[in-house]
């Protein structure tokens, strides 16, 4: 089996061939590849996952600020006179001049090639070193300890969100703001204050926008909403997530519910939510299990920390997620927010990179910095939603990753892993973005004018450029932190939701998560990456990566036209082709078939019974075309890859 470093070097060699095809006269490219080969012997995988991505950060900083500031690995300059990195200097000089200043006419293709070479290993899913994991966990604890306490008793079972709601405002954060950077230079600060553009004014506007959105979402009655979903054939709305839970239960065991806390029971009664009619099961013990902090591979730079939620909490969180998803489909909200279509944000990136009218903003540790203090003020006009969020929220988390295991009482609203984290933070960040961008009185009519200018997906925010400074002020006041190194407002580069553009040209590099074909899923991922490289015009790189697949898989791949839907294989701009594959006539299905390699799930089915099985049955969606079947579960579920007979592509020749 080829090592990751060898495969990455082989793909890098293919990218260099693609660069040579685009720039036949480019000097120094062969020496650059030789340098990478030598460095890989000493740095290993870290060369691709840590060192080369540093050059991409230098490039993006230069595109934003108009001048290069080389520092860190591989950033040594050519000379005192030529102030661009020595590595790939031929491409750098097509973007920056000898003084390191941005050229008036920038070659966007050179930007793309630099980014593709430097980002090839940036997103590889690898285990971090223990030192980096501990540093990330330490940062997690540090952020939590610095967050302000909520005004309401989120740590108790019963909370009265109605009492004193009108007195709880975002402006109270001014009392916590010790060091605040002015929005404008001193000579203009007094002028802008007279116009009302100061922090107190911004927070007041933010509260007005929040009240409008909280009322537009409307009250939630979990039982009535569940009945509504059931009548539409969409199940009960309650369901289990696919991931791990705090109690370490298997998927088919989750509906047995080992615990059902009183806090949860007050809004989600167990008799109506956790069991079916006819069941004599009593309410489980009143014990709230702490969520479990988990470290999962993300990049070599840092892991991703998520929380495995308690089973009952996760089950009810899914209903709140469906409620917020449905309410945010209202026309006035869906113009700015869509929980399922991040490509809507990507479409705005190209336009923003042309006229710089829009800024793209990214946040640091967004979910870890969103506090209960902020949430209770954002939704103060919707107490029923606050009660549902409080009931389904886990109050503490167990950290088994640190050297000294501990329990942590959470001041943040929720960690990643809760089903309510993404929708709640998206709505909160949208409210802040609109408050920072809206002009004139805060009314729905003025908010509607921001269509096609403001859009939020998680912590990816797009706003008008004039709203960037007010956004920074509001975020800082609410203990949120903008990631300035990944936010773009000045230059012509924009990035959001995985789409990256410069002056209207797509400069998004392909960032594979795996390059070693050590499992069927990895093989399919490599095929997908090959197709992505092919679509980017990196044909040599695509072919070099394809060679890492075993021969029997290569022989079983069909060629599929890029516009063909429903068939998998290697995409092509020149039509489909499968004449190299074995064929047969299937007399049972009356169709021609060819033998192709594909992946599929192989499950060992086991029968299951009991009222918890019936609960899963009634919770699942159904329709006239889709029957509900949950009487079996996959005891052993494994992804396999092999040659299978599939329909012949009618467009093949």
Buried (B, 14 or more C-beta within 10 A) or exposed (E): EBEBBBBBBBBBBBBBBBBBEBBEEBEBBEEBBEBBEEBBEEBEBBBBBBBBBBBBBBBBBBBBEEEBEBEEBBBEBBEEEBBBBBBBBBBBBBBBBEEBEBEEEBBBBBBBBBBBBBBBBBBBBBEBEEEBBBBBBEBBBEBBEEBBEBBBEBBEBEBEBEEEBEEBBBBBBEEEBEEEEBBBEEEEBEEBBEEEBBBBBBBBBBBBBBBBBBEBBEBBEBBEBBBBBBEEEBBBBBBBBEEBBBBEBEBBBBBBBBBBBEBBBBBBBBEEBBBBEEBEBEBBEEEBBBBBBBBBEBBBEBBBBBBBBBBBBBBBBBBBBBBBEBBBEEEBBBBBBBBEEBEBBBBBBBBBBBEBEBBBBBBBBBBBBBBBBBBBBBBBBBBBBBBBBBBBBBBEBBBEBBEEEEEBEBBBBBBBBBBBBBBBBBBBBBBBBBBBBBEEEBEEEBBEEBEEBBBBBBBBBBBBBEBBBBBBBBBBBBBBBBEBEBBBBBBBBBBBBEBBBBBBBBBBBBBBBBBBBEBBBBBBBBBBBBBBBBEBEBBBBBBBBBBBBEEEBBBBBBBBBEEBEEBBBBBBEEBBBBEEBEEEEEEEEEEBBBBBBBBEEEEEEEEBEEBBBBBBBBBBBBEEEEEBEBEEBBEEEEEEBEBBBBBBBEBBE
